[in-house]
């Protein structure tokens, strides 16, 4: 999490997953929308290094990304909103990490 939407944020998140030693199977796809961070050369270079194919939503078709948007909706309604307002960004980060790692 960060207070910006720069490419370095998604590059760092991708590297974190790769660095955790997770076995990334050959031929795996990463699906995303067409956000500038996810189409940036730096991000695509990391994908290429670990042989991950990128799949993107079609332009103007919100249904392509529906499963991801649904997941974010559930995170908000089942975890974030019931916990109330976070006092700090760090508190929010730790809470969201807890939710993701727990489930």
C-alpha positions as CSV (number, residue, x, y, z in Angstrom):
1,X,0.0,0.0,0.0
2,X,1.1,3.5,-0.7
3,X,-0.2,7.0,-1.1
4,X,0.5,7.0,-4.8
5,X,-0.2,4.9,-7.9
6,X,3.2,4.8,-9.4
7,X,4.6,1.9,-11.3
8,X,7.1,1.1,-8.6
9,X,4.2,0.1,-6.3
10,X,3.0,-2.8,-8.5
11,X,6.6,-3.7,-9.5
12,X,7.5,-4.0,-5.8
13,X,4.3,-6.1,-5.1
14,X,5.1,-8.4,-7.9
15,X,8.7,-8.8,-6.7
16,X,7.4,-9.5,-3.2
17,X,5.3,-12.4,-4.5
18,X,8.2,-13.7,-6.5
19,X,10.7,-13.3,-3.7
20,X,8.5,-15.3,-1.3
21,X,9.7,-18.4,-3.1
22,X,6.4,-19.3,-4.4
23,X,6.6,-21.7,-7.2
24,X,5.5,-19.8,-10.3
25,X,4.5,-22.4,-12.9
26,X,5.5,-21.9,-16.5
27,X,2.6,-20.6,-18.6
28,X,0.9,-18.8,-15.7
29,X,-1.1,-15.7,-16.5
30,X,-1.5,-12.5,-14.6
31,X,-4.8,-10.8,-15.4
32,X,-5.2,-7.0,-14.9
33,X,-7.0,-4.0,-16.2
34,X,-5.3,-1.6,-18.5
35,X,-4.0,0.8,-15.8
36,X,-0.8,2.7,-16.6
37,X,1.2,1.0,-13.9
38,X,0.3,-2.5,-15.2
39,X,1.2,-1.6,-18.8
40,X,4.4,0.1,-17.9
41,X,7.7,-1.3,-19.4
42,X,9.2,-1.8,-15.9
43,X,6.3,-4.0,-14.8
44,X,6.2,-6.0,-18.0
45,X,10.0,-6.5,-17.8
46,X,9.6,-8.3,-14.4
47,X,6.8,-10.4,-15.8
48,X,9.0,-11.4,-18.7
49,X,11.9,-12.3,-16.5
50,X,9.8,-14.9,-14.7
51,X,7.9,-16.0,-17.8
52,X,4.5,-14.8,-16.7
53,X,2.1,-14.0,-19.5
54,X,0.0,-10.9,-19.0
55,X,-3.7,-10.9,-19.8
56,X,-5.7,-7.6,-19.8
57,X,-9.3,-6.6,-19.7
58,X,-10.7,-5.4,-23.0
59,X,-10.9,-1.6,-23.3
60,X,-14.3,-0.4,-21.9
61,X,-15.5,-3.9,-20.8
62,X,-15.9,-3.8,-17.0
63,X,-17.0,-7.4,-16.9
64,X,-13.6,-8.7,-17.8
65,X,-12.3,-7.6,-14.4
66,X,-15.4,-8.6,-12.5
67,X,-13.9,-11.4,-10.4
68,X,-11.2,-9.0,-9.1
69,X,-13.6,-6.2,-8.4
70,X,-15.9,-8.7,-6.6
71,X,-13.0,-9.7,-4.4
72,X,-12.2,-6.1,-3.5
73,X,-15.9,-5.6,-2.7
74,X,-15.9,-8.5,-0.3
75,X,-12.7,-7.3,1.3
76,X,-14.4,-3.9,2.0
77,X,-17.7,-5.2,3.2
78,X,-16.5,-8.2,5.2
79,X,-13.3,-6.8,6.7
80,X,-12.6,-3.1,6.2
81,X,-16.0,-1.5,6.9
82,X,-16.7,-3.7,10.0
83,X,-13.4,-2.7,11.5
84,X,-14.3,1.0,11.4
85,X,-12.0,3.9,10.5
86,X,-8.3,3.2,10.8
87,X,-6.3,5.7,12.7
88,X,-3.2,5.4,10.5
89,X,-2.2,4.1,7.1
90,X,0.0,1.5,8.9
91,X,-2.9,0.3,10.9
92,X,-4.9,-0.2,7.7
93,X,-2.0,-2.0,6.0
94,X,-1.6,-4.4,8.9
95,X,-5.3,-5.1,9.0
96,X,-5.6,-5.8,5.3
97,X,-2.5,-8.0,5.4
98,X,-4.0,-9.9,8.2
99,X,-7.2,-10.5,6.2
100,X,-5.4,-11.6,3.1
101,X,-2.9,-13.9,4.9
102,X,-5.7,-15.3,7.1
103,X,-7.9,-16.3,4.2
